[in-house]
C-alpha cells in the first residue's frame, strides 16, 4: 500500500485523518506520514499490521477478541440463520 492508496482508503470511508488514526490506534501525525510517504524527508513504509487493519475496517470489523470469540460469533450467526429458515 502506497501513501496515495492509504489516503484513498481513508477518503473512501469518509474518515478524517483524526478518525482514521483513532480507528487504527495511531496518532494523527502518523496517518499524515503514511499519506505523504515521508517523515522528515525520509521514506515511510506502511506496516503490514496497518494494512491488515485497514482491510478489517473496510470489512466492518471494529475489534478482534481472539479465535474463541470468532467461533462464538460464527455459531451464533449460524443458529440465527437456521432459525430464520425454520420460520
mmCIF file as gemmi writes it, N, C-alpha and C atoms, coordinates in Angstrom:
data_model
loop_
_atom_site.group_PDB
_atom_site.id
_atom_site.type_symbol
_atom_site.label_atom_id
_atom_site.label_alt_id
_atom_site.label_comp_id
_atom_site.label_asym_id
_atom_site.label_entity_id
_atom_site.label_seq_id
_atom_site.pdbx_PDB_ins_code
_atom_site.Cartn_x
_atom_site.Cartn_y
_atom_site.Cartn_z
_atom_site.occupancy
_atom_site.B_iso_or_equiv
_atom_site.pdbx_formal_charge
_atom_site.auth_seq_id
_atom_site.auth_asym_id
_atom_site.pdbx_PDB_model_num
ATOM 1 N N . UNK Axp A 1 ? 0.855 -1.172 0 1 0 ? 1 A 1
ATOM 2 C CA . UNK Axp A 1 ? 0 0 0 1 0 ? 1 A 1
ATOM 3 C C . UNK Axp A 1 ? 0.901 1.236 0 1 0 ? 1 A 1
ATOM 4 N N . UNK Axp A 2 ? 0.664 2.079 -0.943 1 0 ? 2 A 1
ATOM 5 C CA . UNK Axp A 2 ? 1.401 3.347 -1.04 1 0 ? 2 A 1
ATOM 6 C C . UNK Axp A 2 ? 0.601 4.446 -0.344 1 0 ? 2 A 1
ATOM 7 N N . UNK Axp A 3 ? 1.249 5.584 -0.148 1 0 ? 3 A 1
ATOM 8 C CA . UNK Axp A 3 ? 0.615 6.699 0.538 1 0 ? 3 A 1
ATOM 9 C C . UNK Axp A 3 ? -0.681 7.143 -0.106 1 0 ? 3 A 1
ATOM 10 N N . UNK Axp A 4 ? -0.689 7.242 -1.446 1 0 ? 4 A 1
ATOM 11 C CA . UNK Axp A 4 ? -1.919 7.691 -2.119 1 0 ? 4 A 1
ATOM 12 C C . UNK Axp A 4 ? -3.031 6.65 -1.985 1 0 ? 4 A 1
ATOM 13 N N . UNK Axp A 5 ? -2.671 5.361 -1.891 1 0 ? 5 A 1
ATOM 14 C CA . UNK Axp A 5 ? -3.674 4.316 -1.706 1 0 ? 5 A 1
ATOM 15 C C . UNK Axp A 5 ? -4.239 4.372 -0.278 1 0 ? 5 A 1
ATOM 16 N N . UNK Axp A 6 ? -3.358 4.661 0.671 1 0 ? 6 A 1
ATOM 17 C CA . UNK Axp A 6 ? -3.807 4.815 2.054 1 0 ? 6 A 1
ATOM 18 C C . UNK Axp A 6 ? -4.796 5.975 2.163 1 0 ? 6 A 1
ATOM 19 N N . UNK Axp A 7 ? -4.462 7.075 1.52 1 0 ? 7 A 1
ATOM 20 C CA . UNK Axp A 7 ? -5.347 8.238 1.547 1 0 ? 7 A 1
ATOM 21 C C . UNK Axp A 7 ? -6.681 7.918 0.86 1 0 ? 7 A 1
ATOM 22 N N . UNK Axp A 8 ? -6.622 7.181 -0.233 1 0 ? 8 A 1
ATOM 23 C CA . UNK Axp A 8 ? -7.847 6.785 -0.938 1 0 ? 8 A 1
ATOM 24 C C . UNK Axp A 8 ? -8.707 5.888 -0.037 1 0 ? 8 A 1
ATOM 25 N N . UNK Axp A 9 ? -8.049 4.976 0.706 1 0 ? 9 A 1
ATOM 26 C CA . UNK Axp A 9 ? -8.781 4.122 1.655 1 0 ? 9 A 1
ATOM 27 C C . UNK Axp A 9 ? -9.515 4.989 2.673 1 0 ? 9 A 1
ATOM 28 N N . UNK Axp A 10 ? -8.786 5.932 3.265 1 0 ? 10 A 1
ATOM 29 C CA . UNK Axp A 10 ? -9.377 6.807 4.289 1 0 ? 10 A 1
ATOM 30 C C . UNK Axp A 10 ? -10.56 7.585 3.732 1 0 ? 10 A 1
ATOM 31 N N . UNK Axp A 11 ? -10.387 8.184 2.568 1 0 ? 11 A 1
ATOM 32 C CA . UNK Axp A 11 ? -11.441 9.002 1.978 1 0 ? 11 A 1
ATOM 33 C C . UNK Axp A 11 ? -12.63 8.15 1.518 1 0 ? 11 A 1
ATOM 34 N N . UNK Axp A 12 ? -12.364 6.914 1.092 1 0 ? 12 A 1
ATOM 35 C CA . UNK Axp A 12 ? -13.467 6.043 0.664 1 0 ? 12 A 1
ATOM 36 C C . UNK Axp A 12 ? -14.391 5.715 1.83 1 0 ? 12 A 1
ATOM 37 N N . UNK Axp A 13 ? -13.861 5.756 3.043 1 0 ? 13 A 1
ATOM 38 C CA . UNK Axp A 13 ? -14.667 5.525 4.24 1 0 ? 13 A 1
ATOM 39 C C . UNK Axp A 13 ? -15.148 6.825 4.861 1 0 ? 13 A 1
ATOM 40 N N . UNK Axp A 14 ? -14.849 7.931 4.187 1 0 ? 14 A 1
ATOM 41 C CA . UNK Axp A 14 ? -15.249 9.258 4.651 1 0 ? 14 A 1
ATOM 42 C C . UNK Axp A 14 ? -14.724 9.536 6.063 1 0 ? 14 A 1
ATOM 43 N N . UNK Axp A 15 ? -13.454 9.186 6.287 1 0 ? 15 A 1
ATOM 44 C CA . UNK Axp A 15 ? -12.818 9.404 7.583 1 0 ? 15 A 1
ATOM 45 C C . UNK Axp A 15 ? -11.873 10.595 7.516 1 0 ? 15 A 1
ATOM 46 N N . UNK Axp A 16 ? -11.887 11.391 8.548 1 0 ? 16 A 1
ATOM 47 C CA . UNK Axp A 16 ? -10.871 12.433 8.677 1 0 ? 16 A 1
ATOM 48 C C . UNK Axp A 16 ? -9.564 11.745 9.068 1 0 ? 16 A 1
ATOM 49 N N . UNK Axp A 17 ? -8.463 12.474 9.005 1 0 ? 17 A 1
ATOM 50 C CA . UNK Axp A 17 ? -7.201 11.898 9.449 1 0 ? 17 A 1
ATOM 51 C C . UNK Axp A 17 ? -7.288 11.489 10.911 1 0 ? 17 A 1
ATOM 52 N N . UNK Axp A 18 ? -7.939 12.305 11.721 1 0 ? 18 A 1
ATOM 53 C CA . UNK Axp A 18 ? -8.088 12.008 13.147 1 0 ? 18 A 1
ATOM 54 C C . UNK Axp A 18 ? -8.931 10.754 13.347 1 0 ? 18 A 1
ATOM 55 N N . UNK Axp A 19 ? -10.038 10.634 12.625 1 0 ? 19 A 1
ATOM 56 C CA . UNK Axp A 19 ? -10.906 9.465 12.757 1 0 ? 19 A 1
ATOM 57 C C . UNK Axp A 19 ? -10.186 8.198 12.289 1 0 ? 19 A 1
ATOM 58 N N . UNK Axp A 20 ? -9.429 8.297 11.207 1 0 ? 20 A 1
ATOM 59 C CA . UNK Axp A 20 ? -8.655 7.146 10.722 1 0 ? 20 A 1
ATOM 60 C C . UNK Axp A 20 ? -7.612 6.747 11.756 1 0 ? 20 A 1
ATOM 61 N N . UNK Axp A 21 ? -6.946 7.742 12.334 1 0 ? 21 A 1
ATOM 62 C CA . UNK Axp A 21 ? -5.941 7.462 13.363 1 0 ? 21 A 1
ATOM 63 C C . UNK Axp A 21 ? -6.584 6.767 14.556 1 0 ? 21 A 1
ATOM 64 N N . UNK Axp A 22 ? -7.726 7.247 14.988 1 0 ? 22 A 1
ATOM 65 C CA . UNK Axp A 22 ? -8.429 6.632 16.122 1 0 ? 22 A 1
ATOM 66 C C . UNK Axp A 22 ? -8.831 5.193 15.799 1 0 ? 22 A 1
ATOM 67 N N . UNK Axp A 23 ? -9.347 4.963 14.594 1 0 ? 23 A 1
ATOM 68 C CA . UNK Axp A 23 ? -9.777 3.63 14.193 1 0 ? 23 A 1
ATOM 69 C C . UNK Axp A 23 ? -8.606 2.649 14.135 1 0 ? 23 A 1
ATOM 70 N N . UNK Axp A 24 ? -7.436 3.159 13.764 1 0 ? 24 A 1
ATOM 71 C CA . UNK Axp A 24 ? -6.252 2.312 13.629 1 0 ? 24 A 1
ATOM 72 C C . UNK Axp A 24 ? -5.397 2.265 14.893 1 0 ? 24 A 1
ATOM 73 N N . UNK Axp A 25 ? -5.738 3.079 15.874 1 0 ? 25 A 1
ATOM 74 C CA . UNK Axp A 25 ? -4.943 3.117 17.096 1 0 ? 25 A 1
ATOM 75 C C . UNK Axp A 25 ? -3.616 3.841 16.908 1 0 ? 25 A 1
ATOM 76 N N . UNK Axp A 26 ? -3.631 4.86 16.046 1 0 ? 26 A 1
ATOM 77 C CA . UNK Axp A 26 ? -2.43 5.62 15.732 1 0 ? 26 A 1
ATOM 78 C C . UNK Axp A 26 ? -2.611 7.088 16.108 1 0 ? 26 A 1
ATOM 79 N N . UNK Axp A 27 ? -1.541 7.825 16.027 1 0 ? 27 A 1
ATOM 80 C CA . UNK Axp A 27 ? -1.599 9.282 16.176 1 0 ? 27 A 1
ATOM 81 C C . UNK Axp A 27 ? -1.928 9.877 14.803 1 0 ? 27 A 1
ATOM 82 N N . UNK Axp A 28 ? -2.601 11.015 14.798 1 0 ? 28 A 1
ATOM 83 C CA . UNK Axp A 28 ? -2.956 11.671 13.541 1 0 ? 28 A 1
ATOM 84 C C . UNK Axp A 28 ? -1.719 11.957 12.706 1 0 ? 28 A 1
ATOM 85 N N . UNK Axp A 29 ? -0.637 12.327 13.364 1 0 ? 29 A 1
ATOM 86 C CA . UNK Axp A 29 ? 0.598 12.652 12.651 1 0 ? 29 A 1
ATOM 87 C C . UNK Axp A 29 ? 1.129 11.444 11.866 1 0 ? 29 A 1
ATOM 88 N N . UNK Axp A 30 ? 0.953 10.241 12.426 1 0 ? 30 A 1
ATOM 89 C CA . UNK Axp A 30 ? 1.403 9.029 11.737 1 0 ? 30 A 1
ATOM 90 C C . UNK Axp A 30 ? 0.585 8.821 10.468 1 0 ? 30 A 1
ATOM 91 N N . UNK Axp A 31 ? -0.712 9.087 10.55 1 0 ? 31 A 1
ATOM 92 C CA . UNK Axp A 31 ? -1.56 8.999 9.359 1 0 ? 31 A 1
ATOM 93 C C . UNK Axp A 31 ? -1.05 9.976 8.299 1 0 ? 31 A 1
ATOM 94 N N . UNK Axp A 32 ? -0.675 11.159 8.712 1 0 ? 32 A 1
ATOM 95 C CA . UNK Axp A 32 ? -0.118 12.143 7.772 1 0 ? 32 A 1
ATOM 96 C C . UNK Axp A 32 ? 1.162 11.609 7.144 1 0 ? 32 A 1
ATOM 97 N N . UNK Axp A 33 ? 2.039 10.998 7.922 1 0 ? 33 A 1
ATOM 98 C CA . UNK Axp A 33 ? 3.278 10.421 7.375 1 0 ? 33 A 1
ATOM 99 C C . UNK Axp A 33 ? 2.953 9.346 6.347 1 0 ? 33 A 1
ATOM 100 N N . UNK Axp A 34 ? 1.991 8.481 6.674 1 0 ? 34 A 1
ATOM 101 C CA . UNK Axp A 34 ? 1.63 7.409 5.745 1 0 ? 34 A 1
ATOM 102 C C . UNK Axp A 34 ? 1.084 7.975 4.441 1 0 ? 34 A 1
ATOM 103 N N . UNK Axp A 35 ? 0.286 9.021 4.536 1 0 ? 35 A 1
ATOM 104 C CA . UNK Axp A 35 ? -0.306 9.593 3.323 1 0 ? 35 A 1
ATOM 105 C C . UNK Axp A 35 ? 0.734 10.268 2.436 1 0 ? 35 A 1
ATOM 106 N N . UNK Axp A 36 ? 1.69 10.953 3.038 1 0 ? 36 A 1
ATOM 107 C CA . UNK Axp A 36 ? 2.719 11.616 2.228 1 0 ? 36 A 1
ATOM 108 C C . UNK Axp A 36 ? 3.834 10.661 1.843 1 0 ? 36 A 1
ATOM 109 N N . UNK Axp A 37 ? 3.971 9.574 2.618 1 0 ? 37 A 1
ATOM 110 C CA . UNK Axp A 37 ? 5.048 8.623 2.34 1 0 ? 37 A 1
ATOM 111 C C . UNK Axp A 37 ? 6.394 9.092 2.848 1 0 ? 37 A 1
ATOM 112 N N . UNK Axp A 38 ? 6.39 10.152 3.635 1 0 ? 38 A 1
ATOM 113 C CA . UNK Axp A 38 ? 7.654 10.702 4.134 1 0 ? 38 A 1
ATOM 114 C C . UNK Axp A 38 ? 7.51 11.19 5.566 1 0 ? 38 A 1
ATOM 115 N N . UNK Axp A 39 ? 8.637 11.105 6.289 1 0 ? 39 A 1
ATOM 116 C CA . UNK Axp A 39 ? 8.737 11.691 7.621 1 0 ? 39 A 1
ATOM 117 C C . UNK Axp A 39 ? 10.108 12.337 7.708 1 0 ? 39 A 1
ATOM 118 N N . UNK Axp A 40 ? 10.121 13.639 7.888 1 0 ? 40 A 1
ATOM 119 C CA . UNK Axp A 40 ? 11.372 14.406 7.94 1 0 ? 40 A 1
ATOM 120 C C . UNK Axp A 40 ? 12.245 14.13 6.717 1 0 ? 40 A 1
ATOM 121 N N . UNK Axp A 41 ? 11.598 13.973 5.563 1 0 ? 41 A 1
ATOM 122 C CA . UNK Axp A 41 ? 12.31 13.755 4.31 1 0 ? 41 A 1
ATOM 123 C C . UNK Axp A 41 ? 12.688 12.314 4.041 1 0 ? 41 A 1
ATOM 124 N N . UNK Axp A 42 ? 12.519 11.448 5.03 1 0 ? 42 A 1
ATOM 125 C CA . UNK Axp A 42 ? 12.842 10.026 4.847 1 0 ? 42 A 1
ATOM 126 C C . UNK Axp A 42 ? 11.581 9.257 4.455 1 0 ? 42 A 1
ATOM 127 N N . UNK Axp A 43 ? 11.739 8.224 3.612 1 0 ? 43 A 1
ATOM 128 C CA . UNK Axp A 43 ? 10.571 7.439 3.209 1 0 ? 43 A 1
ATOM 129 C C . UNK Axp A 43 ? 9.953 6.705 4.4 1 0 ? 43 A 1
ATOM 130 N N . UNK Axp A 44 ? 8.633 6.593 4.37 1 0 ? 44 A 1
ATOM 131 C CA . UNK Axp A 44 ? 7.887 5.878 5.41 1 0 ? 44 A 1
ATOM 132 C C . UNK Axp A 44 ? 7.129 4.744 4.742 1 0 ? 44 A 1
ATOM 133 N N . UNK Axp A 45 ? 7.307 3.547 5.274 1 0 ? 45 A 1
ATOM 134 C CA . UNK Axp A 45 ? 6.584 2.386 4.766 1 0 ? 45 A 1
ATOM 135 C C . UNK Axp A 45 ? 5.411 2.105 5.695 1 0 ? 45 A 1
ATOM 136 N N . UNK Axp A 46 ? 4.264 1.785 5.123 1 0 ? 46 A 1
ATOM 137 C CA . UNK Axp A 46 ? 3.082 1.454 5.919 1 0 ? 46 A 1
ATOM 138 C C . UNK Axp A 46 ? 3.213 -0.006 6.343 1 0 ? 46 A 1
ATOM 139 N N . UNK Axp A 47 ? 3.277 -0.262 7.655 1 0 ? 47 A 1
ATOM 140 C CA . UNK Axp A 47 ? 3.483 -1.632 8.128 1 0 ? 47 A 1
ATOM 141 C C . UNK Axp A 47 ? 2.339 -2.57 7.774 1 0 ? 47 A 1
ATOM 142 N N . UNK Axp A 48 ? 2.651 -3.839 7.709 1 0 ? 48 A 1
ATOM 143 C CA . UNK Axp A 48 ? 1.66 -4.854 7.365 1 0 ? 48 A 1
ATOM 144 C C . UNK Axp A 48 ? 0.469 -4.813 8.317 1 0 ? 48 A 1
ATOM 145 N N . UNK Axp A 49 ? 0.722 -4.662 9.617 1 0 ? 49 A 1
ATOM 146 C CA . UNK Axp A 49 ? -0.401 -4.678 10.56 1 0 ? 49 A 1
ATOM 147 C C . UNK Axp A 49 ? -1.365 -3.524 10.302 1 0 ? 49 A 1
ATOM 148 N N . UNK Axp A 50 ? -0.859 -2.392 9.814 1 0 ? 50 A 1
ATOM 149 C CA . UNK Axp A 50 ? -1.737 -1.262 9.49 1 0 ? 50 A 1
ATOM 150 C C . UNK Axp A 50 ? -2.516 -1.573 8.22 1 0 ? 50 A 1
ATOM 151 N N . UNK Axp A 51 ? -1.858 -2.163 7.242 1 0 ? 51 A 1
ATOM 152 C CA . UNK Axp A 51 ? -2.558 -2.537 6.005 1 0 ? 51 A 1
ATOM 153 C C . UNK Axp A 51 ? -3.665 -3.549 6.304 1 0 ? 51 A 1
ATOM 154 N N . UNK Axp A 52 ? -3.364 -4.517 7.168 1 0 ? 52 A 1
ATOM 155 C CA . UNK Axp A 52 ? -4.381 -5.511 7.541 1 0 ? 52 A 1
ATOM 156 C C . UNK Axp A 52 ? -5.52 -4.865 8.322 1 0 ? 52 A 1
ATOM 157 N N . UNK Axp A 53 ? -5.189 -3.933 9.187 1 0 ? 53 A 1
ATOM 158 C CA . UNK Axp A 53 ? -6.221 -3.226 9.946 1 0 ? 53 A 1
ATOM 159 C C . UNK Axp A 53 ? -7.118 -2.418 9.001 1 0 ? 53 A 1
ATOM 160 N N . UNK Axp A 54 ? -6.537 -1.803 7.99 1 0 ? 54 A 1
ATOM 161 C CA . UNK Axp A 54 ? -7.335 -1.06 7.002 1 0 ? 54 A 1
ATOM 162 C C . UNK Axp A 54 ? -8.334 -1.995 6.331 1 0 ? 54 A 1
ATOM 163 N N . UNK Axp A 55 ? -7.869 -3.176 5.965 1 0 ? 55 A 1
ATOM 164 C CA . UNK Axp A 55 ? -8.744 -4.15 5.319 1 0 ? 55 A 1
ATOM 165 C C . UNK Axp A 55 ? -9.864 -4.573 6.277 1 0 ? 55 A 1
ATOM 166 N N . UNK Axp A 56 ? -9.505 -4.852 7.523 1 0 ? 56 A 1
ATOM 167 C CA . UNK Axp A 56 ? -10.501 -5.274 8.509 1 0 ? 56 A 1
ATOM 168 C C . UNK Axp A 56 ? -11.565 -4.194 8.701 1 0 ? 56 A 1
ATOM 169 N N . UNK Axp A 57 ? -11.143 -2.955 8.783 1 0 ? 57 A 1
ATOM 170 C CA . UNK Axp A 57 ? -12.091 -1.854 8.955 1 0 ? 57 A 1
ATOM 171 C C . UNK Axp A 57 ? -13.017 -1.764 7.751 1 0 ? 57 A 1
ATOM 172 N N . UNK Axp A 58 ? -12.474 -1.974 6.547 1 0 ? 58 A 1
ATOM 173 C CA . UNK Axp A 58 ? -13.317 -1.96 5.344 1 0 ? 58 A 1
ATOM 174 C C . UNK Axp A 58 ? -14.365 -3.072 5.388 1 0 ? 58 A 1
ATOM 175 N N . UNK Axp A 59 ? -14.03 -4.179 6.05 1 0 ? 59 A 1
ATOM 176 C CA . UNK Axp A 59 ? -14.956 -5.312 6.153 1 0 ? 59 A 1
ATOM 177 C C . UNK Axp A 59 ? -15.958 -5.14 7.287 1 0 ? 59 A 1
ATOM 178 N N . UNK Axp A 60 ? -15.852 -4.028 8.012 1 0 ? 60 A 1
ATOM 179 C CA . UNK Axp A 60 ? -16.793 -3.753 9.086 1 0 ? 60 A 1
ATOM 180 C C . UNK Axp A 60 ? -16.369 -4.306 10.437 1 0 ? 60 A 1
ATOM 181 N N . UNK Axp A 61 ? -15.153 -4.795 10.525 1 0 ? 61 A 1
ATOM 182 C CA . UNK Axp A 61 ? -14.658 -5.342 11.79 1 0 ? 61 A 1
ATOM 183 C C . UNK Axp A 61 ? -14.168 -4.195 12.652 1 0 ? 61 A 1
ATOM 184 N N . UNK Axp A 62 ? -14.744 -4.072 13.831 1 0 ? 62 A 1
ATOM 185 C CA . UNK Axp A 62 ? -14.385 -2.983 14.748 1 0 ? 62 A 1
ATOM 186 C C . UNK Axp A 62 ? -13.278 -3.399 15.703 1 0 ? 62 A 1
ATOM 187 N N . UNK Axp A 63 ? -13.272 -4.691 16.097 1 0 ? 63 A 1
ATOM 188 C CA . UNK Axp A 63 ? -12.282 -5.173 17.047 1 0 ? 63 A 1
ATOM 189 C C . UNK Axp A 63 ? -12.191 -6.685 16.91 1 0 ? 63 A 1
ATOM 190 N N . UNK Axp A 64 ? -11.116 -7.266 17.41 1 0 ? 64 A 1
ATOM 191 C CA . UNK Axp A 64 ? -10.912 -8.704 17.343 1 0 ? 64 A 1
ATOM 192 C C . UNK Axp A 64 ? -10.53 -9.19 18.731 1 0 ? 64 A 1
ATOM 193 N N . UNK Axp A 65 ? -11.27 -10.159 19.235 1 0 ? 65 A 1
ATOM 194 C CA . UNK Axp A 65 ? -11.049 -10.644 20.596 1 0 ? 65 A 1
ATOM 195 C C . UNK Axp A 65 ? -10.487 -12.053 20.635 1 0 ? 65 A 1
ATOM 196 N N . UNK Axp A 66 ? -9.926 -12.526 19.543 1 0 ? 66 A 1
ATOM 197 C CA . UNK Axp A 66 ? -9.306 -13.845 19.528 1 0 ? 66 A 1
ATOM 198 C C . UNK Axp A 66 ? -10.17 -14.889 18.852 1 0 ? 66 A 1
ATOM 199 N N . UNK Axp A 67 ? -9.584 -16.074 18.632 1 0 ? 67 A 1
ATOM 200 C CA . UNK Axp A 67 ? -10.275 -17.118 17.863 1 0 ? 67 A 1
ATOM 201 C C . UNK Axp A 67 ? -11.528 -17.66 18.544 1 0 ? 67 A 1
ATOM 202 N N . UNK Axp A 68 ? -11.54 -17.772 19.871 1 0 ? 68 A 1
ATOM 203 C CA . UNK Axp A 68 ? -12.731 -18.307 20.555 1 0 ? 68 A 1
ATOM 204 C C . UNK Axp A 68 ? -13.929 -17.372 20.37 1 0 ? 68 A 1
ATOM 205 N N . UNK Axp A 69 ? -13.707 -16.084 20.49 1 0 ? 69 A 1
ATOM 206 C CA . UNK Axp A 69 ? -14.79 -15.115 20.285 1 0 ? 69 A 1
ATOM 207 C C . UNK Axp A 69 ? -15.301 -15.193 18.843 1 0 ? 69 A 1
ATOM 208 N N . UNK Axp A 70 ? -14.406 -15.421 17.908 1 0 ? 70 A 1
ATOM 209 C CA . UNK Axp A 70 ? -14.803 -15.533 16.497 1 0 ? 70 A 1
ATOM 210 C C . UNK Axp A 70 ? -15.651 -16.786 16.293 1 0 ? 70 A 1
ATOM 211 N N . UNK Axp A 71 ? -15.253 -17.888 16.919 1 0 ? 71 A 1
ATOM 212 C CA . UNK Axp A 71 ? -16.041 -19.127 16.806 1 0 ? 71 A 1
ATOM 213 C C . UNK Axp A 71 ? -17.437 -18.936 17.394 1 0 ? 71 A 1
ATOM 214 N N . UNK Axp A 72 ? -17.535 -18.25 18.537 1 0 ? 72 A 1
ATOM 215 C CA . UNK Axp A 72 ? -18.848 -17.988 19.138 1 0 ? 72 A 1
ATOM 216 C C . UNK Axp A 72 ? -19.708 -17.144 18.203 1 0 ? 72 A 1
ATOM 217 N N . UNK Axp A 73 ? -19.098 -16.12 17.591 1 0 ? 73 A 1
ATOM 218 C CA . UNK Axp A 73 ? -19.838 -15.25 16.684 1 0 ? 73 A 1
ATOM 219 C C . UNK Axp A 73 ? -20.382 -16.047 15.502 1 0 ? 73 A 1
ATOM 220 N N . UNK Axp A 74 ? -19.547 -16.944 14.942 1 0 ? 74 A 1
ATOM 221 C CA . UNK Axp A 74 ? -19.978 -17.745 13.79 1 0 ? 74 A 1
ATOM 222 C C . UNK Axp A 74 ? -21.08 -18.731 14.185 1 0 ? 74 A 1
ATOM 223 N N . UNK Axp A 75 ? -20.969 -19.355 15.37 1 0 ? 75 A 1
ATOM 224 C CA . UNK Axp A 75 ? -22.021 -20.27 15.833 1 0 ? 75 A 1
ATOM 225 C C . UNK Axp A 75 ? -23.341 -19.53 16.017 1 0 ? 75 A 1
ATOM 226 N N . UNK Axp A 76 ? -23.271 -18.331 16.585 1 0 ? 76 A 1
ATOM 227 C CA . UNK Axp A 76 ? -24.481 -17.537 16.8 1 0 ? 76 A 1
ATOM 228 C C . UNK Axp A 76 ? -25.121 -17.168 15.466 1 0 ? 76 A 1
ATOM 229 N N . UNK Axp A 77 ? -24.311 -16.757 14.507 1 0 ? 77 A 1
ATOM 230 C CA . UNK Axp A 77 ? -24.832 -16.391 13.186 1 0 ? 77 A 1
ATOM 231 C C . UNK Axp A 77 ? -25.467 -17.601 12.509 1 0 ? 77 A 1
ATOM 232 N N . UNK Axp A 78 ? -24.853 -18.776 12.643 1 0 ? 78 A 1
ATOM 233 C CA . UNK Axp A 78 ? -25.407 -19.994 12.037 1 0 ? 78 A 1
ATOM 234 C C . UNK Axp A 78 ? -26.74 -20.362 12.692 1 0 ? 78 A 1
ATOM 235 N N . UNK Axp A 79 ? -26.82 -20.231 14.018 1 0 ? 79 A 1
ATOM 236 C CA . UNK Axp A 79 ? -28.063 -20.544 14.729 1 0 ? 79 A 1
ATOM 237 C C . UNK Axp A 79 ? -29.175 -19.571 14.317 1 0 ? 79 A 1
ATOM 238 N N . UNK Axp A 80 ? -28.834 -18.293 14.153 1 0 ? 80 A 1
ATOM 239 C CA . UNK Axp A 80 ? -29.836 -17.314 13.721 1 0 ? 80 A 1
ATOM 240 C C . UNK Axp A 80 ? -30.31 -17.624 12.309 1 0 ? 80 A 1
ATOM 241 N N . UNK Axp A 81 ? -29.398 -18.049 11.45 1 0 ? 81 A 1
ATOM 242 C CA . UNK Axp A 81 ? -29.769 -18.401 10.068 1 0 ? 81 A 1
ATOM 243 C C . UNK Axp A 81 ? -30.704 -19.604 10.064 1 0 ? 81 A 1
ATOM 244 N N . UNK Axp A 82 ? -30.396 -20.605 10.885 1 0 ? 82 A 1
ATOM 245 C CA . UNK Axp A 82 ? -31.269 -21.794 10.971 1 0 ? 82 A 1
ATOM 246 C C . UNK Axp A 82 ? -32.652 -21.415 11.485 1 0 ? 82 A 1
ATOM 247 N N . UNK Axp A 83 ? -32.7 -20.524 12.459 1 0 ? 83 A 1
ATOM 248 C CA . UNK Axp A 83 ? -33.998 -20.087 12.999 1 0 ? 83 A 1
ATOM 249 C C . UNK Axp A 83 ? -34.812 -19.375 11.932 1 0 ? 83 A 1
ATOM 250 N N . UNK Axp A 84 ? -34.148 -18.535 11.125 1 0 ? 84 A 1
ATOM 251 C CA . UNK Axp A 84 ? -34.85 -17.835 10.035 1 0 ? 84 A 1
ATOM 252 C C . UNK Axp A 84 ? -35.381 -18.83 9.008 1 0 ? 84 A 1
ATOM 253 N N . UNK Axp A 85 ? -34.582 -19.825 8.679 1 0 ? 85 A 1
ATOM 254 C CA . UNK Axp A 85 ? -35.013 -20.829 7.684 1 0 ? 85 A 1
ATOM 255 C C . UNK Axp A 85 ? -36.169 -21.673 8.202 1 0 ? 85 A 1
ATOM 256 N N . UNK Axp A 86 ? -36.188 -21.912 9.514 1 0 ? 86 A 1
ATOM 257 C CA . UNK Axp A 86 ? -37.243 -22.727 10.112 1 0 ? 86 A 1
ATOM 258 C C . UNK Axp A 86 ? -38.575 -21.992 10.179 1 0 ? 86 A 1
ATOM 259 N N . UNK Axp A 87 ? -38.529 -20.641 10.14 1 0 ? 87 A 1
ATOM 260 C CA . UNK Axp A 87 ? -39.782 -19.882 10.256 1 0 ? 87 A 1
ATOM 261 C C . UNK Axp A 87 ? -40.539 -19.825 8.972 1 0 ? 87 A 1
